[in-house]
Amino acid sequence: MILNKKEKKITLPPCVIMAGGLGKRLGSLTKNTPKPIIKIKKIPYIIFLFNWLRKNGFKKFYIFTSYKKEKINKVIKNYFLKNKELKYKIFTDKKRSGTFKALSDQLRFLDNIFFYTNADEIANFNIKKMFTQFIKSKTGITCCVLKAKNGQISLNKKKGMIDKVCSKKKEKYIDCGYKFFSKKIFNKTKKSFSKIEHFLYNGYLKKEDISFFILKKLPLRIDTALDIKRTTKFLSE
């Protein structure tokens, strides 16, 4: 990733990391260990994530934990003790209410604009370029998408927006998890959802525009055993 002079001067808003999942698809690996701190090359995965985000320019973090929170919180606190130039705050989703409810319950503590990511994926893309695109779009949210045969999202590339009605003839994309949010979008609904994606694509999109940023490669994930094998191969400290 190479930044131009304008991008180097961009100050990114805080980063929100959702790190409370059970990781059921990993079976025994997550029986006693939260998925984000599964070790890759003897290092908790979330350390790679923090380093990647820091290199991209983030200096302030909000981390949402839940499952085995004592274990993951210890890893998080140790990281920030070693990197005192960074700021962070941990939120606990005690009821395991899902990403939408967990986030909306803590909105008053969050900045007006923030970057959103899950704690189980890292991708090689220009986050500052995505942020610039988000600002220019004048929408409340920009989502990262990736072209995929099993995708359920279609794009209106002329307008730079996700289609409100998917066309069978168009290319299909999947949501990759990364998003820039304006927290005012949560005022657009009185309903409660489980996942943030359910809110976006089953509620918000029907009334408002969502802009997109296209990824070219699948992120390095730890969702399954095959994901871990691929990630271990390509990830370096």
Secondary structure as UniProt FT lines:
FT   HELIX           5..9
FT   STRAND          15..19
FT   HELIX           24..30
FT   HELIX           35..37
FT   STRAND          39..40
FT   TURN            41..42
FT   STRAND          43..44
FT   HELIX           45..55
FT   TURN            56..57
FT   STRAND          60..65
FT   TURN            67..68
FT   HELIX           69..82
FT   TURN            84..85
FT   STRAND          87..92
FT   TURN            94..95
FT   HELIX           99..105
FT   HELIX           107..109
FT   STRAND          113..118
FT   TURN            119..120
FT   STRAND          121..122
FT   HELIX           127..137
FT   STRAND          141..147
FT   TURN            149..150
FT   STRAND          155..156
FT   TURN            157..160
FT   STRAND          161..162
FT   TURN            168..169
FT   STRAND          173..182
FT   HELIX           183..188
FT   HELIX           196..202
FT   HELIX           204..206
FT   STRAND          211..215
FT   STRAND          220..221
FT   HELIX           225..234
//
